[in-house]
Amino acid sequence: MMDVGALLKAFIYLISSSLLYPVLFLLAALTLLIIVYAGSFFAEWLERVRLKPCPPQELPLMLRTGQPLAGVSHRVNQYVGELRQIVRHDSVGEAAVENLLQNTTLKLWKSMDRLRILVRVAPSLGLIGTLIPMGTGLAALGQGDMTRLTTDLVIAFTTTVVGLAIGTVSFFFYTIRRRWIEEDIKNMELAAEIAGSDNEGVDHAVFSKTSN
């Protein structure tokens, strides 16, 4: 009679042991990914360090001009340029401005998904990469194979370190970049409100001329 328990144990062991190399590959890929992302992060950090301080009471007037500003990020300047084109050429006005703001905001928050995934996934992969070699290492210990045990323990501890390091760095990048995005969205909302009020002023002027 077939031993179902032994069959299930063998099947689960096969699945577990076959996951080791994919986990190692993913950790190596995530390490390269976080290194590449670090370059873009520090580039944006340098950009924001060089921004000229802008008093809050002067920002609305500066945004109303529609010219590139040295006190806001390139995202806000790009958004202001697109906003001016919509206000200048689009007859729907407020609806188009609101749609542009929502689409831009959605893209900014979507750009954070990669970091959010890394914060969660990297430590989990490190834990998986720890437990799999520990199982084979204990089996090697039962057979007296100390060389195999040492190798498995090295793999187990290094995967833990790599996973936690990626998760920690990703969380740091996520926290800082989230603050930057919130600041950009605040400036974009201000620019959209200014554009909407300016557009309403134009409409009122046209209505007044028509009534006269």
N, C-alpha and C positions, 0 to 999 in steps of 0.2 A: 504494500500500500504506500502511496506517495506521501511523503512528509510535507504537508503544506507549510508548516512553520519554517522548516529548513529552506524550502523553496523561496518563501517570502524574504527570509533573511539574506539569502544569496542574491536575490533580485535587488533588494535595497542596497546591499553592499556594492553591487555592480554599478548602480546608479551613482552612489556616493563617490566611489573611486574614479568614475569616469568624469566627474565634475571638476576634478582638481586642475587639470590643464586648461580648461576653459576659464576657470576662475583666475588662474595665474595670468592668462592672456588678457583678460579684462582689466585686471589690476595694472598690468604694464601699459595697456592702452589708455586707461584713465590717468595714469601718471603723465604720459605724454600730453594728454588733453589739458590737464591742469597747468602744465608748463606753458603750453601755447596760450592758454587763457590768461596766465599771469602777465604775459607780454602785453596783451591788449588792455588788461586792467591797469598796469602801471603807465601805459600811454595815456589813458583817460585821466589817471591821477595827475600826471604832469600837466595835462591840459587844464584841469580844474585848479591846480596850484597857481597857474599863470593867469587865471581870470582876475580882472580888475574888480575890486570891491564896489558894489553898487548899492547905495542907500535904498531901502524899500520904498520910500516916498518918491524916488526919482525913476524907479523901474517902469511904472505904467507909461510915463511920458516917453521913455526910451523905446519901449515896445511899440508905441503908437507910430513911431517914425517908420518902422518896417525895415530899417537898415541893420546890417549885421552888427551885433553888439559884442563888446569885449568882456562884458560882465556875466554872460550866460554861456552855456555849453553849445557845441555845434548842433546838438539835437534841437534845442530850442530855436536857434537861428534858422535851421532848415524848416522847422515847423512854421515859424513866422513867415518865411518866404512863401511856403505853400498856402498859408492862410491868406496872405495878401492877394495872391493870384485868384483864389476862390472869391474873395470879397469883390475883386475888381471885375471878374468875368462871369460870375455865377449869379443868376437872378433869384435863386431860391434862398440865398442869404443864410439865415439862421440855421436851417436844416443842414446845409452843406458844412457850415462851420462845426456844428455839433457832431456830424458824422466823421469829419476829419479828426476831431479831438478824440473821439472814441476809438477810431481805428489806430491812431498813433499810440494812445494809452495801452490798447490791447497788445500791440507789437512790443512795446517796452516791457510789459509784464511777462509776455511769452519768452522774451530773451532771458528771463530769470529762471525759466524752467530747468535749464541744463544744470545750473548750479544747485538748485533745489534737489534735483535727482542725485547729484554727486554727494551732497551732504548725507542723504539717506543710504544710497547704494554702496558707496565705498567702504564704510565700516562693516556693512553686512557681508560684502565679499571678503573682507579681511577675516571676519569670524568664520565664514565657510572654509576659507583657505587654511584656517587654524585647526578646525575640527577634523577635516578629512585626513591630513597627515597624522594627527594624533591617534586616530583609529588604527591606521596601518603601523604606526610606531609601536603601539601597545601590542599588536600582533607580533611584530618583530621582537619585542622584548620577551614575549612568551617563548619564542624560539631561540632566544639567546643571541640574536643578531644585533649587536650593539652598534655596528656601523650603520645599518639601516635605520635604527632608532635615532641616532644622532642626526642623520640627514633629514629625517621627517620632522624632528623638533626644530631644526634650523628653518625649514620651510614654513612650519606652523607659526613661529614667532615673527619671522620677517613679513609674512602676509598680514599679520595683525598690525604691525608697525606701519606698513605701507597703506593699508586701508584706513587706519585712524589718522594718518598724516594727510591723506587726500581729503578726508571728511573735514578735518580741522581747517585746512587751508580754504576749502570750498565754502565753509561756513563764514570764514573771515571775509572772503570776496563777496559772498551773498549779502552780508550785513552792510558793508560799505556801499556796494552798488545799489542796494535797495534804497538807501538814503539819498544817493545821487538821483535815482529815478523819481523818487517822491518830490525832490526839489524841482526837477525838470517838468514834471507833470503840473506842479503848482504854477510854474511860470507859463506853461502852455495854456492852462485854464485862464490865467490872467490875460494872456494875449487874445484868447478866444472871446473873453468877455469884452475886452476893449474893441475888438473888431466888430462884435455884435452891436455895441453901443454906437460905434461910428456909423455902421450901416443903417441903424435906426434913425440916426440924425440926418443922414442923406435922404431917407424915405420921408421924414417929416418935412424936410425942405422942399422936396418935390410936391408933396401934398399941399403945402402952403402956397406954392406958386400956382398950382392948379386951381385952388379955391379963389385966388386973386384973379 
